Amino acid sequence: MHIACNIDSNYVRFCSIMLVSLFENNKGESFDIHIVTQDISEEGQKTLKDIVCGQYKQKIYFYFVSTDLVNDFPIDSTSHISISTYLRLFLGSVLPSSLSKVLYLDCDIIIRSSIAAFWNIDLTGYAIGCVEDMWSDRDEIYSRLGYPKDFSYFNAGVLLINLDYWRQYNLEKEFTNYVKYNAEKLLFNDQDVLNEVLHDKKLFIPFKWNMQDGFFRRRRRIRKETWDVLDKELCNPAIIHFTGSKKPWHYKCMHPYKSEFYVYQRLTKWKDCYPQVDYYFLFLMIIQRLAISLGIKRRKFRKFKKQWI
């Protein structure tokens, strides 16, 4: 199986943890890891090699992309997202032409089970296999990007990519042209680009392959007809995607699967790296839990019975 990530030096730790979760839950499988980057230090490369090649006997490759490729693309300088996010638009030309497909994974992710069934999904006639986004019921998305809501909107953090399709139809040129002429429309960066260009070229796959933060929330922003399926899959998702600005390495993250992130972190050199306690926030959480128990306040996350790995 071929896995692609696009990162910079700041995300080496989280990429490492994601890869550990992949390998731990897919023992016996062979992986080629493709790291696409503009800037990753020699120390960062060594760290990833030690995990992929040394610890798990898998293969890793690094692809250094010119900064000129995406430096003119729009990005919010105050966001937790870096310009590197756009690099996934160029996987068709950056990765070897011998690769017909690749599984792209963000690094704010943990994998909890085998992904063999995911990898083997038939993408004939489709550019990507993807999961609907947690905000996909918002009308603003479709008025801004200019395509019908019936096509919905997907999350770009987990993508099974048909590279042959991308190359055959020169999608990279479509992506770059869209950015060039529609930069003012882009709120969610390359995710918006991918959705507009591929809105009628995608295959939706089960939610368990990209279980996003908003799916666990009591207040959801995804189509209501999906809720019953989501509620069933909350208990044992295959891939947890910690979407949003509060990640499990932040003290204020309250995600119900946060503790599992640390299961895999403990298998890396960051095993003792935990966020500093915010006592004021801790006090507020105690008050909030008391208010919930008294029925004064409603909980933010849904109740479900988690199946532990």
Disulfide bonds with the S-S distance in Angstrom:
none
